[in-house]
């Protein structure tokens, strides 16, 4: 009889222990601060499964956002990277929303997230900005504002405006200068190729480019003489105009 009573008490005690164990709150060790904390404050990174407290992972994610580092990798994985064979964990958007960052920080996160595939294009003419495909951006030499009614075009290399119906753009201005010279009928020094424009006077032109010392005919573009001596230039001028086609 006593044995039956002892067995019943033992069964009841075992049931109570099981009930207490089930009701007890599960805990985990944070991979950053190393504190043992209740599991309801856990933040787990996938696919590595490393666990952190929400406060630690929030501070870590915010620091990565402020440093413009993306993707945000699991801090435990990166510390063990040399010895890891598995895939390194990455912080996903769902976890960022769950840990509770500010609206401004979340906007910065979205921009970093998009930067893997898109580039934010800022129009130099106004405050317009928009995301464009990264591959398209990398392959382009010129950029056009995507906003309707703006259509401002500029060079990706030198950031100067490009006139759609104007001459071919060159960052050093050589193409535009050549186009202007052709429009205005400018002539080039036959020695150093410096462009010049005759405003008035005769067709005898002395190149002003340092060290050139060339003298040529503006009308027929023939080199008359190359000399720094005024008398030689005058003599060459007299000889040229005895045979010039003008």
Residue pairs with C-beta under 8 A, 6 or more apart in sequence:
25 38
25 39
25 40
26 38
26 39
27 36
27 37
27 38
27 39
28 36
28 37
28 39
28 42
28 51
29 35
29 36
29 37
29 51
30 37
30 51
30 52
30 53
30 56
31 50
31 51
31 52
31 56
31 75
31 76
32 52
32 53
32 56
32 57
32 60
32 75
33 53
33 56
35 53
37 53
41 53
41 54
41 55
42 51
42 52
42 53
42 54
43 51
43 52
43 53
43 54
43 57
43 58
43 95
43 98
43 99
44 50
44 51
44 52
44 95
45 51
45 52
45 57
45 74
45 77
45 89
45 90
45 91
45 95
46 89
46 90
46 92
47 86
47 87
47 89
48 74
48 76
48 77
48 86
48 87
48 88
48 89
49 89
50 74
50 76
50 77
50 89
52 60
52 75
54 98
54 99
54 100
57 91
57 95
57 99
58 99
58 100
58 101
60 72
60 75
61 72
61 91
61 96
61 99
61 101
61 109
62 101
62 105
64 70
64 72
64 91
65 72
65 101
65 105
65 108
65 109
65 112
66 108
68 112
70 112
70 113
70 115
70 116
71 90
71 91
71 116
72 90
72 91
73 88
73 89
73 90
73 91
74 88
74 89
74 90
74 91
76 89
77 84
77 88
77 89
78 88
81 88
93 109
93 113
96 106
96 109
97 106
101 109
111 120
114 131
115 134
116 134
117 133
117 134
118 131
118 132
118 133
118 134
119 131
119 132
119 133
119 134
119 137
120 129
120 130
120 131
121 129
121 130
121 131
121 132
121 137
121 143
121 145
121 146
122 128
122 129
123 129
123 145
123 147
123 150
123 152
124 152
124 154
124 159
124 161
125 145
125 150
125 152
126 145
126 150
126 152
128 145
128 146
128 147
128 150
130 146
130 147
132 146
137 143
137 156
140 156
141 155
141 156
141 157
142 153
142 154
142 155
142 156
142 162
142 169
143 153
143 154
143 155
143 156
144 151
144 152
144 153
145 151
145 152
145 153
151 164
152 161
153 161
153 162
153 163
153 164
154 160
154 161
154 162
155 162
155 169
155 171
157 171
158 171
160 169
160 171
162 169
166 176
166 179
167 175
167 176
167 178
167 179
167 180
168 175
168 179
169 175
169 176
170 176
177 195
180 186
181 188
181 195
184 197
186 195
186 196
186 197
187 195
187 196
187 197
187 198
187 205
187 216
187 218
187 221
188 194
188 195
188 196
188 221
189 195
189 196
189 205
189 207
189 209
189 212
189 214
189 216
190 214
190 216
190 221
190 222
190 223
191 207
191 212
191 214
191 216
191 223
191 226
192 207
192 209
192 212
192 214
194 207
194 208
194 209
194 212
196 205
196 207
196 208
196 218
198 205
198 218
203 217
203 218
203 219
203 246
204 215
204 217
204 218
204 224
204 237
205 215
205 216
205 217
205 218
206 214
206 215
206 233
207 213
207 214
207 215
207 216
212 226
213 226
213 227
213 228
214 223
214 225
214 226
215 223
215 224
215 225
215 226
215 227
215 233
215 236
215 237
216 222
216 223
216 224
217 224
217 240
217 244
217 246
219 244
219 245
219 246
220 244
220 245
220 246
222 240
222 244
224 233
224 236
224 237
224 239
224 240
225 232
225 233
225 235
225 236
225 237
227 233
227 236
